[in-house]
Amino acid sequence: MNVSTDLNGALAANIDRLTDRQRRVEAEAPWSERLAGRITAFTGSMLFVLLHLCFFGGWIVWNLWLAPKFDPTFVVLAMIASVEAIFLSTFVLISQNRMAAQAQARADLDLHINLLAEHELSRLTTLVRRIAERLDIEPPADLAEIEQDVRAEDVLDTLDQVTPRQSAG
């Protein structure tokens, strides 16, 4: 897939590579996850709602108003709905677990790219300071602080200390 040529060439190439990778990851997913994804996609559609409206609505209308006497299959209807709910919730959970893993992978990628960009900017700041010194230009006072690499683990440790933990129960 080729992205619009209006974008920066590197950005368009990155989008193409990430799109290809996403397709490859989806194709390599176990059949059970792919099946769960398809079922979840279908059950989240209006067609699914309409089919259920017709099926369950028809069953209810038949049993309440059209059947000559009370039809005990209402119990079967309740059982079908309960078993279906169990399976649908399981499929939704499988899909959510997969989406959570993908979101975590993207968050990790974002963190690594941000750390790399921060490191590169620190190096560029050092270079700019050296150029300024060579040209006999006084660099800003806080340049030394900008030149220092930020250690991700220090930031995470500090955030853990200042962020209140939510209890599990």
OpenMM code with the backbone's topology and positions (N, CA, C; nanometers):
from openmm import Vec3, app, unit

residues = "MET ASN VAL SER THR ASP LEU ASN GLY ALA LEU ALA ALA ASN ILE ASP ARG LEU THR ASP ARG GLN ARG ARG VAL GLU ALA GLU ALA PRO TRP SER GLU ARG LEU ALA GLY ARG ILE THR ALA PHE THR GLY SER MET LEU PHE VAL LEU LEU HIS LEU CYS PHE PHE GLY GLY TRP ILE VAL TRP ASN LEU TRP LEU ALA PRO LYS PHE ASP PRO THR PHE VAL VAL LEU ALA MET ILE ALA SER VAL GLU ALA ILE PHE LEU SER THR PHE VAL LEU ILE SER GLN ASN ARG MET ALA ALA GLN ALA GLN ALA ARG ALA ASP LEU ASP LEU HIS ILE ASN LEU LEU ALA GLU HIS GLU LEU SER ARG LEU THR THR LEU VAL ARG ARG ILE ALA GLU ARG LEU ASP ILE GLU PRO PRO ALA ASP LEU ALA GLU ILE GLU GLN ASP VAL ARG ALA GLU ASP VAL LEU ASP THR LEU ASP GLN VAL THR PRO ARG GLN SER ALA GLY".split()
positions = [
    Vec3(0.0851, -0.1181, 0.0000),
    Vec3(0.0000, 0.0000, 0.0000),
    Vec3(0.0889, 0.1234, 0.0000),
    Vec3(0.0638, 0.2136, -0.0894),
    Vec3(0.1415, 0.3373, -0.0936),
    Vec3(0.0595, 0.4515, -0.0375),
    Vec3(0.1202, 0.5203, 0.0572),
    Vec3(0.0562, 0.6328, 0.1241),
    Vec3(0.0658, 0.7548, 0.0337),
    Vec3(-0.0208, 0.8512, 0.0581),
    Vec3(-0.0240, 0.9744, -0.0193),
    Vec3(0.1154, 1.0359, -0.0321),
    Vec3(0.1448, 1.0852, -0.1514),
    Vec3(0.2749, 1.1471, -0.1758),
    Vec3(0.2818, 1.2889, -0.1195),
    Vec3(0.1705, 1.3386, -0.0611),
    Vec3(0.1724, 1.4702, 0.0020),
    Vec3(0.2524, 1.4682, 0.1317),
    Vec3(0.2746, 1.3493, 0.1850),
    Vec3(0.3486, 1.3365, 0.3105),
    Vec3(0.4981, 1.3370, 0.2853),
    Vec3(0.5718, 1.3686, 0.3887),
    Vec3(0.7166, 1.3566, 0.3870),
    Vec3(0.7508, 1.2125, 0.3466),
    Vec3(0.8518, 1.1943, 0.2638),
    Vec3(0.8872, 1.0614, 0.2139),
    Vec3(0.9164, 0.9616, 0.3239),
    Vec3(0.9918, 1.0030, 0.4260),
    Vec3(1.0239, 0.9124, 0.5369),
    Vec3(0.8978, 0.8748, 0.6133),
    Vec3(0.8084, 0.9713, 0.6349),
    Vec3(0.6847, 0.9437, 0.7063),
    Vec3(0.5973, 0.8473, 0.6262),
    Vec3(0.5843, 0.8705, 0.4973),
    Vec3(0.5042, 0.7820, 0.4125),
    Vec3(0.5623, 0.6406, 0.4126),
    Vec3(0.6946, 0.6290, 0.4059),
    Vec3(0.7584, 0.4969, 0.4083),
    Vec3(0.7348, 0.4277, 0.5423),
    Vec3(0.7422, 0.5037, 0.6517),
    Vec3(0.7153, 0.4458, 0.7838),
    Vec3(0.5723, 0.3945, 0.7941),
    Vec3(0.4779, 0.4723, 0.7445),
    Vec3(0.3379, 0.4309, 0.7478),
    Vec3(0.3204, 0.3025, 0.6667),
    Vec3(0.3813, 0.2969, 0.5489),
    Vec3(0.3736, 0.1755, 0.4666),
    Vec3(0.4312, 0.0547, 0.5408),
    Vec3(0.5484, 0.0731, 0.6025),
    Vec3(0.6120, -0.0386, 0.6742),
    Vec3(0.5281, -0.0839, 0.7932),
    Vec3(0.4731, 0.0126, 0.8672),
    Vec3(0.3917, -0.0238, 0.9830),
    Vec3(0.2613, -0.0914, 0.9410),
    Vec3(0.2033, -0.0454, 0.8308),
    Vec3(0.0818, -0.1082, 0.7795),
    Vec3(0.1106, -0.2509, 0.7352),
    Vec3(0.2215, -0.2706, 0.6636),
    Vec3(0.2608, -0.4056, 0.6217),
    Vec3(0.2852, -0.4947, 0.7427),
    Vec3(0.3500, -0.4390, 0.8442),
    Vec3(0.3784, -0.5172, 0.9647),
    Vec3(0.2484, -0.5571, 1.0340),
    Vec3(0.1536, -0.4642, 1.0437),
    Vec3(0.0255, -0.4943, 1.1082),
    Vec3(-0.0472, -0.6062, 1.0337),
    Vec3(-0.0447, -0.6015, 0.9024),
    Vec3(-0.1075, -0.7087, 0.8233),
    Vec3(-0.0389, -0.8425, 0.8488),
    Vec3(0.0940, -0.8390, 0.8571),
    Vec3(0.1707, -0.9620, 0.8804),
    Vec3(0.1401, -1.0186, 1.0203),
    Vec3(0.1332, -0.9311, 1.1199),
    Vec3(0.1022, -0.9756, 1.2561),
    Vec3(-0.0374, -1.0365, 1.2606),
    Vec3(-0.1328, -0.9731, 1.1955),
    Vec3(-0.2692, -1.0262, 1.1927),
    Vec3(-0.2746, -1.1603, 1.1197),
    Vec3(-0.1997, -1.1728, 1.0111),
    Vec3(-0.1988, -1.2989, 0.9356),
    Vec3(-0.1320, -1.4112, 1.0140),
    Vec3(-0.0344, -1.3775, 1.0979),
    Vec3(0.0378, -1.4777, 1.1754),
    Vec3(-0.0290, -1.5104, 1.3083),
    Vec3(-0.1360, -1.4383, 1.3422),
    Vec3(-0.2060, -1.4639, 1.4681),
    Vec3(-0.2659, -1.6043, 1.4640),
    Vec3(-0.2746, -1.6698, 1.5798),
    Vec3(-0.3367, -1.8028, 1.5836),
    Vec3(-0.4800, -1.7972, 1.5304),
    Vec3(-0.5240, -1.9073, 1.4719),
    Vec3(-0.6580, -1.9090, 1.4130),
    Vec3(-0.7640, -1.8775, 1.5169),
    Vec3(-0.7413, -1.9157, 1.6417),
    Vec3(-0.8403, -1.8895, 1.7459),
    Vec3(-0.8574, -1.7392, 1.7691),
    Vec3(-0.7478, -1.6642, 1.7649),
    Vec3(-0.7574, -1.5186, 1.7822),
    Vec3(-0.8231, -1.4533, 1.6618),
    Vec3(-0.7881, -1.5027, 1.5420),
    Vec3(-0.8517, -1.4466, 1.4219),
    Vec3(-1.0023, -1.4744, 1.4233),
    Vec3(-1.0399, -1.5972, 1.4645),
    Vec3(-1.1814, -1.6322, 1.4724),
    Vec3(-1.2521, -1.5452, 1.5758),
    Vec3(-1.1905, -1.5293, 1.6923),
    Vec3(-1.2497, -1.4456, 1.7967),
    Vec3(-1.2656, -1.3020, 1.7473),
    Vec3(-1.1680, -1.2519, 1.6732),
    Vec3(-1.1773, -1.1169, 1.6175),
    Vec3(-1.2927, -1.1033, 1.5191),
    Vec3(-1.3093, -1.2048, 1.4347),
    Vec3(-1.4200, -1.1992, 1.3375),
    Vec3(-1.5554, -1.2066, 1.4077),
    Vec3(-1.5644, -1.2957, 1.5072),
    Vec3(-1.6902, -1.3082, 1.5806),
    Vec3(-1.7211, -1.1787, 1.6538),
    Vec3(-1.6206, -1.1208, 1.7181),
    Vec3(-1.6409, -0.9952, 1.7901),
    Vec3(-1.6815, -0.8835, 1.6943),
    Vec3(-1.6189, -0.8804, 1.5778),
    Vec3(-1.6553, -0.7775, 1.4791),
    Vec3(-1.8009, -0.7946, 1.4350),
    Vec3(-1.8421, -0.9196, 1.4123),
    Vec3(-1.9801, -0.9437, 1.3694),
    Vec3(-2.0784, -0.9110, 1.4813),
    Vec3(-2.0463, -0.9550, 1.6031),
    Vec3(-2.1402, -0.9318, 1.7129),
    Vec3(-2.1479, -0.7844, 1.7523),
    Vec3(-2.0524, -0.7056, 1.7076),
    Vec3(-2.0568, -0.5620, 1.7324),
    Vec3(-2.1201, -0.4857, 1.6181),
    Vec3(-2.1909, -0.5555, 1.5304),
    Vec3(-2.2500, -0.4895, 1.4140),
    Vec3(-2.4009, -0.4734, 1.4291),
    Vec3(-2.4568, -0.3842, 1.3510),
    Vec3(-2.6019, -0.3645, 1.3524),
    Vec3(-2.6745, -0.4859, 1.2940),
    Vec3(-2.6111, -0.5580, 1.2023),
    Vec3(-2.6731, -0.6791, 1.1481),
    Vec3(-2.6994, -0.7783, 1.2615),
    Vec3(-2.6030, -0.7942, 1.3510),
    Vec3(-2.6189, -0.8840, 1.4653),
    Vec3(-2.7364, -0.8387, 1.5518),
    Vec3(-2.7456, -0.7088, 1.5762),
    Vec3(-2.8556, -0.6557, 1.6565),
    Vec3(-2.9893, -0.6842, 1.5876),
    Vec3(-2.9959, -0.6602, 1.4580),
    Vec3(-3.1213, -0.6832, 1.3847),
    Vec3(-3.1595, -0.8305, 1.3837),
    Vec3(-3.0628, -0.9197, 1.3640),
    Vec3(-3.0915, -1.0634, 1.3673),
    Vec3(-3.1454, -1.1048, 1.5042),
    Vec3(-3.0854, -1.0532, 1.6087),
    Vec3(-3.1328, -1.0859, 1.7428),
    Vec3(-3.2700, -1.0259, 1.7703),
    Vec3(-3.2901, -0.9058, 1.7232),
    Vec3(-3.4205, -0.8439, 1.7407),
    Vec3(-3.5288, -0.9288, 1.6745),
    Vec3(-3.5017, -0.9734, 1.5542),
    Vec3(-3.5992, -1.0578, 1.4828),
    Vec3(-3.6171, -1.1923, 1.5523),
    Vec3(-3.5068, -1.2594, 1.5862),
    Vec3(-3.5149, -1.3926, 1.6460),
    Vec3(-3.5811, -1.3885, 1.7835),
    Vec3(-3.5230, -1.3114, 1.8743),
    Vec3(-3.5769, -1.3081, 2.0104),
    Vec3(-3.7127, -1.2375, 2.0152),
    Vec3(-3.7249, -1.1284, 1.9384),
    Vec3(-3.8528, -1.0583, 1.9344),
    Vec3(-3.9629, -1.1466, 1.8791),
    Vec3(-3.9304, -1.2198, 1.7713),
    Vec3(-4.0287, -1.3111, 1.7137),
    Vec3(-4.0678, -1.4205, 1.8106),
    Vec3(-3.9722, -1.4767, 1.8785),
    Vec3(-3.9984, -1.5825, 1.9767),
    Vec3(-4.0885, -1.5294, 2.0889),
    Vec3(-4.0563, -1.4105, 2.1373),
    Vec3(-4.1353, -1.3521, 2.2463),
    Vec3(-4.2765, -1.3204, 2.1997),
    Vec3(-4.2893, -1.2577, 2.0828),
    Vec3(-4.4226, -1.2251, 2.0299),
    Vec3(-4.5035, -1.3530, 2.0106),
    Vec3(-4.4432, -1.4546, 1.9553),
    Vec3(-4.5135, -1.5818, 1.9341),
    Vec3(-4.5639, -1.6384, 2.0661),
    Vec3(-4.4765, -1.6425, 2.1641),
    Vec3(-4.5125, -1.7049, 2.2912),
    Vec3(-4.6091, -1.6221, 2.3750),
    Vec3(-4.6055, -1.4911, 2.3620),
    Vec3(-4.6952, -1.4091, 2.4441),
    Vec3(-4.8304, -1.3837, 2.3796),
    Vec3(-4.8322, -1.3710, 2.2466),
    Vec3(-4.9578, -1.3301, 2.1837),
    Vec3(-5.0111, -1.4237, 2.0757),
    Vec3(-4.9266, -1.5003, 2.0126),
    Vec3(-4.9738, -1.5798, 1.8995),
    Vec3(-4.9923, -1.7272, 1.9313),
    Vec3(-4.9197, -1.7803, 2.0252),
    Vec3(-4.9321, -1.9224, 2.0601),
    Vec3(-5.0659, -1.9439, 2.1307),
    Vec3(-5.1315, -2.0583, 2.1032),
    Vec3(-5.2628, -2.0834, 2.1657),
    Vec3(-5.2539, -2.0932, 2.3177),
    Vec3(-5.1462, -2.1428, 2.3709),
    Vec3(-5.1293, -2.1484, 2.5146),
    Vec3(-4.9827, -2.1168, 2.5449),
    Vec3(-4.9499, -2.0968, 2.6708),
    Vec3(-4.8120, -2.0641, 2.7089),
    Vec3(-4.7179, -2.1730, 2.6591),
    Vec3(-4.6144, -2.1308, 2.5927),
    Vec3(-4.5159, -2.2242, 2.5376),
    Vec3(-4.3980, -2.2337, 2.6341),
    Vec3(-4.3676, -2.3493, 2.6894),
    Vec3(-4.2574, -2.3629, 2.7850),
    Vec3(-4.1189, -2.3427, 2.7225),
    Vec3(-4.1137, -2.3202, 2.5926),
    Vec3(-3.9819, -2.2989, 2.5309),
    Vec3(-3.9220, -2.1639, 2.5683),
    Vec3(-3.9964, -2.0837, 2.6467),
    Vec3(-3.9373, -1.9603, 2.6995),
    Vec3(-3.8134, -1.9933, 2.7824),
    Vec3(-3.8160, -2.1061, 2.8502),
    Vec3(-3.7016, -2.1503, 2.9295),
    Vec3(-3.5841, -2.1798, 2.8366),
    Vec3(-3.6127, -2.2405, 2.7233),
    Vec3(-3.5079, -2.2689, 2.6245),
    Vec3(-3.4517, -2.1378, 2.5703),
    Vec3(-3.5376, -2.0419, 2.5468),
    Vec3(-3.4924, -1.9111, 2.4992),
    Vec3(-3.3971, -1.8470, 2.6003),
    Vec3(-3.4310, -1.8538, 2.7268),
    Vec3(-3.3451, -1.7971, 2.8308),
    Vec3(-3.2107, -1.8702, 2.8346),
    Vec3(-3.2141, -2.0022, 2.8201),
    Vec3(-3.0907, -2.0800, 2.8210),
    Vec3(-3.0041, -2.0433, 2.6997),
    Vec3(-3.0641, -2.0319, 2.5843),
    Vec3(-2.9895, -1.9942, 2.4627),
    Vec3(-2.9246, -1.8573, 2.4826),
    Vec3(-3.0008, -1.7627, 2.5343),
    Vec3(-2.9478, -1.6277, 2.5557),
    Vec3(-2.8329, -1.6300, 2.6565),
    Vec3(-2.8449, -1.7098, 2.7619),
    Vec3(-2.7403, -1.7173, 2.8636),
    Vec3(-2.6124, -1.7791, 2.8090),
    Vec3(-2.6253, -1.8895, 2.7377),
    Vec3(-2.5067, -1.9551, 2.6806),
    Vec3(-2.4414, -1.8638, 2.5771),
    Vec3(-2.5233, -1.7986, 2.4956),
    Vec3(-2.4691, -1.7054, 2.3970),
    Vec3(-2.3934, -1.5917, 2.4652),
    Vec3(-2.4461, -1.5403, 2.5741),
    Vec3(-2.3797, -1.4319, 2.6471),
    Vec3(-2.2455, -1.4777, 2.7017),
    Vec3(-2.2385, -1.6004, 2.7506),
    Vec3(-2.1115, -1.6535, 2.8011),
    Vec3(-2.0081, -1.6571, 2.6898),
    Vec3(-2.0450, -1.7126, 2.5756),
    Vec3(-1.9495, -1.7230, 2.4645),
    Vec3(-1.9125, -1.5856, 2.4085),
    Vec3(-2.0103, -1.4981, 2.3936),
    Vec3(-1.9807, -1.3656, 2.3392),
    Vec3(-1.8878, -1.2871, 2.4313),
    Vec3(-1.9102, -1.2955, 2.5610),
    Vec3(-1.8215, -1.2240, 2.6528),
    Vec3(-1.6801, -1.2809, 2.6466),
    Vec3(-1.6680, -1.4119, 2.6268),
    Vec3(-1.5354, -1.4724, 2.6133),
    Vec3(-1.4668, -1.4230, 2.4859),
    Vec3(-1.5387, -1.4180, 2.3765),
    Vec3(-1.4800, -1.3682, 2.2513),
    Vec3(-1.4383, -1.2222, 2.2640),
    Vec3(-1.5205, -1.1439, 2.3315),
    Vec3(-1.4864, -1.0031, 2.3515),
    Vec3(-1.3600, -0.9909, 2.4367),
    Vec3(-1.3491, -1.0718, 2.5412),
    Vec3(-1.2298, -1.0677, 2.6255),
    Vec3(-1.1047, -1.1094, 2.5485),
    Vec3(-1.1162, -1.2106, 2.4640),
    Vec3(-1.0018, -1.2519, 2.3816),
    Vec3(-0.9583, -1.1364, 2.2924),
    Vec3(-1.0545, -1.0708, 2.2287),
    Vec3(-1.0226, -0.9574, 2.1406),
    Vec3(-0.9632, -0.8416, 2.2194),
    Vec3(-1.0159, -0.8157, 2.3380),
    Vec3(-0.9624, -0.7070, 2.4204),
    Vec3(-0.8196, -0.7379, 2.4660),
    Vec3(-0.7926, -0.8623, 2.4993),
    Vec3(-0.6561, -0.8998, 2.5375),
    Vec3(-0.5600, -0.8767, 2.4221),
    Vec3(-0.6011, -0.9120, 2.3036),
    Vec3(-0.5161, -0.8919, 2.1858),
    Vec3(-0.4936, -0.7434, 2.1597),
    Vec3(-0.6012, -0.6643, 2.1716),
    Vec3(-0.5883, -0.5192, 2.1517),
    Vec3(-0.5007, -0.4570, 2.2598),
    Vec3(-0.5106, -0.5072, 2.3832),
    Vec3(-0.4271, -0.4547, 2.4919),
    Vec3(-0.2801, -0.4852, 2.4650),
    Vec3(-0.2517, -0.6046, 2.4133),
    Vec3(-0.1126, -0.6397, 2.3805),
    Vec3(-0.0602, -0.5502, 2.2684),
    Vec3(-0.1436, -0.5224, 2.1684),
    Vec3(-0.1027, -0.4332, 2.0600),
    Vec3(-0.0806, -0.2917, 2.1123),
    Vec3(-0.1680, -0.2458, 2.2015),
    Vec3(-0.1529, -0.1111, 2.2583),
    Vec3(-0.0251, -0.1019, 2.3409),
    Vec3(0.0072, -0.2083, 2.4151),
    Vec3(0.1303, -0.2079, 2.4940),
    Vec3(0.2527, -0.2048, 2.4027),
    Vec3(0.2487, -0.2802, 2.2936),
    Vec3(0.3605, -0.2796, 2.1987),
    Vec3(0.3786, -0.1400, 2.1385),
    Vec3(0.2680, -0.0733, 2.1050),
    Vec3(0.2768, 0.0629, 2.0506),
    Vec3(0.3287, 0.1607, 2.1550),
    Vec3(0.2857, 0.1443, 2.2783),
    Vec3(0.3342, 0.2318, 2.3857),
    Vec3(0.4840, 0.2123, 2.4067),
    Vec3(0.5291, 0.0866, 2.4015),
    Vec3(0.6725, 0.0594, 2.4138),
    Vec3(0.7496, 0.1228, 2.2989),
    Vec3(0.6967, 0.1113, 2.1776),
    Vec3(0.7604, 0.1732, 2.0611),
    Vec3(0.7675, 0.3247, 2.0792),
    Vec3(0.6569, 0.3858, 2.1238),
    Vec3(0.6564, 0.5303, 2.1482),
    Vec3(0.7631, 0.5691, 2.2493),
    Vec3(0.7729, 0.4930, 2.3569),
    Vec3(0.8720, 0.5230, 2.4598),
    Vec3(1.0131, 0.5146, 2.4021),
    Vec3(1.0415, 0.4095, 2.3269),
    Vec3(1.1759, 0.3942, 2.2697),
    Vec3(1.2080, 0.5060, 2.1714),
    Vec3(1.1128, 0.5428, 2.0894),
    Vec3(1.1360, 0.6510, 1.9931),
    Vec3(1.1567, 0.7833, 2.0662),
    Vec3(1.0763, 0.8079, 2.1693),
    Vec3(1.0924, 0.9323, 2.2462),
    Vec3(1.2277, 0.9371, 2.3160),
    Vec3(1.2712, 0.8244, 2.3712),
    Vec3(1.4026, 0.8212, 2.4362),
    Vec3(1.5146, 0.8433, 2.3354),
    Vec3(1.5003, 0.7832, 2.2186),
    Vec3(1.6009, 0.8030, 2.1137),
    Vec3(1.6034, 0.9494, 2.0700),
    Vec3(1.4865, 1.0088, 2.0509),
    Vec3(1.4796, 1.1497, 2.0098),
    Vec3(1.5401, 1.2400, 2.1181),
    Vec3(1.5117, 1.2105, 2.2445),
    Vec3(1.5681, 1.2893, 2.3535),
    Vec3(1.7203, 1.2778, 2.3539),
    Vec3(1.7714, 1.1577, 2.3345),
    Vec3(1.9166, 1.1364, 2.3305),
    Vec3(1.9794, 1.2138, 2.2139),
    Vec3(1.9169, 1.2053, 2.0986),
    Vec3(1.9704, 1.2751, 1.9815),
    Vec3(1.9669, 1.4267, 2.0013),
    Vec3(1.8610, 1.4781, 2.0632),
    Vec3(1.8535, 1.6222, 2.0900),
    Vec3(1.9593, 1.6652, 2.1910),
    Vec3(1.9877, 1.5802, 2.2874),
    Vec3(2.0952, 1.6112, 2.3833),
    Vec3(2.2291, 1.6205, 2.3115),
    Vec3(2.2542, 1.5277, 2.2202),
    Vec3(2.3802, 1.5312, 2.1435),
    Vec3(2.3862, 1.6548, 2.0536),
    Vec3(2.2729, 1.6888, 1.9907),
    Vec3(2.2693, 1.8079, 1.9059),
    Vec3(2.2922, 1.9347, 1.9880),
    Vec3(2.2403, 1.9377, 2.1094),
    Vec3(2.2610, 2.0528, 2.1966),
    Vec3(2.4091, 2.0682, 2.2290),
    Vec3(2.4751, 1.9555, 2.2533),
    Vec3(2.6199, 1.9594, 2.2787),
    Vec3(2.6927, 2.0170, 2.1576),
    Vec3(2.6538, 1.9734, 2.0398),
    Vec3(2.7153, 2.0232, 1.9173),
    Vec3(2.6907, 2.1734, 1.9006),
    Vec3(2.5696, 2.2181, 1.9268),
    Vec3(2.5371, 2.3605, 1.9156),
    Vec3(2.6192, 2.4414, 2.0161),
    Vec3(2.6353, 2.3909, 2.1389),
    Vec3(2.7163, 2.4597, 2.2380),
    Vec3(2.8597, 2.4744, 2.1888),
    Vec3(2.9163, 2.3669, 2.1316),
    Vec3(3.0539, 2.3729, 2.0810),
    Vec3(3.0674, 2.4731, 1.9669),
    Vec3(2.9669, 2.4763, 1.8802),
    Vec3(2.9685, 2.5736, 1.7695),
    Vec3(2.9612, 2.7156, 1.8264),
    Vec3(2.8743, 2.7353, 1.9254),
    Vec3(2.8603, 2.8676, 1.9868),
    Vec3(2.9912, 2.9109, 2.0515),
    Vec3(3.0573, 2.8188, 2.1203),
    Vec3(3.1852, 2.8526, 2.1834),
    Vec3(3.2898, 2.8890, 2.0788),
    Vec3(3.2899, 2.8145, 1.9691),
    Vec3(3.3881, 2.8421, 1.8624),
    Vec3(3.3643, 2.9787, 1.7985),
    Vec3(3.2360, 3.0166, 1.7897),
    Vec3(3.2012, 3.1466, 1.7317),
    Vec3(3.2028, 3.2567, 1.8371),
    Vec3(3.2425, 3.2206, 1.9573),
    Vec3(3.2519, 3.3146, 2.0688),
    Vec3(3.1158, 3.3755, 2.1034),
    Vec3(3.0145, 3.2869, 2.1040),
    Vec3(2.8786, 3.3267, 2.1426),
    Vec3(2.8508, 3.2613, 2.2781),
    Vec3(2.7988, 3.3405, 2.3694),
    Vec3(2.7685, 3.2888, 2.5033),
    Vec3(2.6441, 3.1997, 2.4962),
    Vec3(2.6569, 3.0701, 2.5287),
    Vec3(2.5387, 2.9821, 2.5271),
    Vec3(2.4487, 3.0119, 2.6465),
    Vec3(2.3207, 2.9767, 2.6371),
    Vec3(2.2294, 2.9983, 2.7499),
    Vec3(2.2786, 2.9221, 2.8734),
    Vec3(2.2438, 2.9713, 2.9894),
    Vec3(2.2914, 2.9127, 3.1150),
    Vec3(2.2390, 2.7712, 3.1370),
    Vec3(2.1181, 2.7412, 3.0890),
    Vec3(2.0594, 2.6097, 3.1151),
    Vec3(2.0956, 2.5050, 3.0090),
    Vec3(2.1910, 2.5368, 2.9225),
    Vec3(2.2280, 2.4444, 2.8159),
    Vec3(2.2880, 2.3150, 2.8713),
    Vec3(2.3630, 2.3244, 2.9793),
    Vec3(2.4245, 2.2046, 3.0377),
    Vec3(2.3180, 2.1045, 3.0813),
    Vec3(2.2087, 2.1555, 3.1335),
    Vec3(2.0995, 2.0673, 3.1767),
    Vec3(2.0358, 1.9972, 3.0563),
    Vec3(2.0229, 2.0693, 2.9472),
    Vec3(1.9629, 2.0127, 2.8261),
    Vec3(2.0534, 1.9060, 2.7654),
    Vec3(2.1835, 1.9213, 2.7838),
    Vec3(2.2782, 1.8265, 2.7267),
    Vec3(2.2767, 1.6910, 2.7968),
    Vec3(2.2245, 1.6847, 2.9153),
    Vec3(2.2234, 1.5588, 2.9896),
    Vec3(2.1121, 1.4678, 2.9402),
    Vec3(2.1466, 1.3392, 2.9227),
    Vec3(2.0459, 1.2407, 2.8852),
    Vec3(1.9496, 1.2188, 3.0012),
    Vec3(1.8257, 1.1971, 2.9674),
    Vec3(1.7248, 1.1637, 3.0673),
    Vec3(1.7186, 1.0115, 3.0754),
    Vec3(1.7311, 0.9600, 3.1962),
    Vec3(1.7234, 0.8157, 3.2157),
    Vec3(1.5772, 0.7784, 3.2385),
    Vec3(1.5247, 0.6935, 3.1496),
    Vec3(1.3832, 0.6565, 3.1565),
    Vec3(1.3472, 0.5943, 3.2905),
    Vec3(1.4355, 0.5109, 3.3431),
    Vec3(1.4033, 0.4451, 3.4700),
    Vec3(1.3921, 0.5455, 3.5852),
    Vec3(1.4712, 0.6546, 3.5794),
    Vec3(1.4604, 0.7578, 3.6824),
    Vec3(1.3256, 0.8294, 3.6745),
    Vec3(1.2820, 0.8570, 3.5528),
    Vec3(1.1523, 0.9229, 3.5338),
    Vec3(1.0404, 0.8312, 3.5819),
    Vec3(1.0470, 0.7031, 3.5435),
    Vec3(0.9428, 0.6083, 3.5852),
    Vec3(0.9419, 0.5898, 3.7367),
    Vec3(1.0605, 0.5818, 3.7978),
    Vec3(1.0675, 0.5688, 3.9438),
    Vec3(1.0050, 0.6904, 4.0121),
    Vec3(1.0342, 0.8090, 3.9613),
    Vec3(0.9784, 0.9313, 4.0191),
    Vec3(0.8267, 0.9344, 4.0017),
    Vec3(0.7795, 0.8970, 3.8836),
    Vec3(0.6346, 0.8931, 3.8614),
    Vec3(0.5671, 0.7932, 3.9543),
    Vec3(0.6322, 0.6783, 3.9774),
    Vec3(0.5762, 0.5790, 4.0697),
    Vec3(0.5649, 0.6351, 4.2109),
    Vec3(0.6599, 0.7195, 4.2491),
    Vec3(0.6593, 0.7768, 4.3841),
    Vec3(0.5503, 0.8818, 4.4011),
    Vec3(0.5243, 0.9595, 4.2970),
    Vec3(0.4287, 1.0699, 4.3106),
    Vec3(0.2875, 1.0345, 4.2651),
    Vec3(0.2729, 0.9234, 4.1956),
    Vec3(0.1402, 0.8826, 4.1466),
    Vec3(0.0784, 0.7873, 4.2474),
    Vec3(-0.0404, 0.8220, 4.2984),
    Vec3(-0.1046, 0.7320, 4.3952),
    Vec3(-0.1437, 0.6005, 4.3283),
    Vec3(-0.1194, 0.4930, 4.3989),
    Vec3(-0.1543, 0.3602, 4.3480),
    Vec3(-0.3010, 0.3333, 4.3746),
    Vec3(-0.3657, 0.2693, 4.2759),
    Vec3(-0.5048, 0.2298, 4.2936),
    Vec3(-0.5061, 0.0916, 4.3561),
    Vec3(-0.5892, 0.0737, 4.4560),
    Vec3(-0.5961, -0.0570, 4.5206),
    Vec3(-0.6704, -0.1546, 4.4312),
    Vec3(-0.6336, -0.2817, 4.4422),
    Vec3(-0.6952, -0.3855, 4.3605),
    Vec3(-0.8324, -0.4242, 4.4128),
    Vec3(-0.8638, -0.3917, 4.5318),
    Vec3(-0.9922, -0.4375, 4.5866),
    Vec3(-1.0662, -0.3328, 4.6472),
] * unit.nanometer
topology = app.Topology()
chain = topology.addChain("A")
for resn in residues:
    res = topology.addResidue(resn, chain)
    for name in ("N", "CA", "C"):
        topology.addAtom(name, app.Element.getBySymbol(name[0]), res)
